[in-house]
Amino acid sequence: DLNNKAILYSSLIELAVLVAQISFVGGLLYWFLKKRDIFPTYFTAYAVSLFGANLLLLGTYAVVGLDNYVPGAVSTMVKVVFQSCIYGMVWISYIRRSENVQRYFTVPYMTEGRDS
């Protein structure tokens, strides 16, 4: 019965992580389309949180022993963690160093009727 509860809680953690990632992507898309100066910072936070969430899921799967129920789940999650790490390293360095990104997203948000 304890294993069933552990699997249930790991499923709930996975669900919460997926809902948070979907919300993060929605915010990322919003700031991208608004061309706001916050986008590079927000993207960096997204990439770091993606890595952290995958690491959390890997730890959860390892503690629960999900491999006993779903063979290869932990080894697949290890690959996902490394993929999200590489993804973050590549895209964060591009977002932070690209002159095109800096030109496109450096103008702070201005409200209508506001001078300067």
QUIVENTA-V337561 format. One record per backbone hydrogen bond with DSSP energy under -0.5 kcal/mol. NH is the residue of the N-H (numbers start at 1). CO is the residue of the C=O. Records with the same first field share a line. If there is no record, write none. Layout:
NH = CO  CO
This chain:
5 = 1
6 = 2
7 = 3
8 = 4
9 = 5
10 = 6
11 = 7
12 = 8
13 = 9
14 = 10
15 = 11
16 = 12
17 = 13
18 = 14
19 = 15
20 = 16
21 = 17
22 = 18
23 = 19
24 = 20
25 = 21
26 = 22
27 = 23
28 = 24
29 = 25
30 = 26
31 = 27
32 = 28
33 = 29
34 = 30
35 = 32
36 = 31
39 = 36
42 = 38
43 = 39
44 = 40
45 = 41
46 = 42
47 = 43
48 = 44
49 = 45
50 = 46
51 = 47
52 = 48
53 = 49
54 = 50
55 = 51
56 = 52
57 = 53
58 = 54
59 = 55
60 = 56
61 = 57
62 = 58
63 = 59
64 = 60
65 = 61
66 = 61
68 = 65
69 = 66
70 = 66
73 = 70
76 = 72
77 = 73
78 = 74
79 = 75
80 = 76
81 = 77
82 = 78
83 = 79
84 = 80
85 = 81
86 = 82
87 = 83
88 = 84
89 = 85
90 = 86
91 = 87
92 = 88
93 = 89
94 = 90
95 = 91
96 = 92
97 = 93
98 = 94
102 = 98
103 = 99
104 = 100
105 = 101
106 = 102
108 = 106
114 = 111
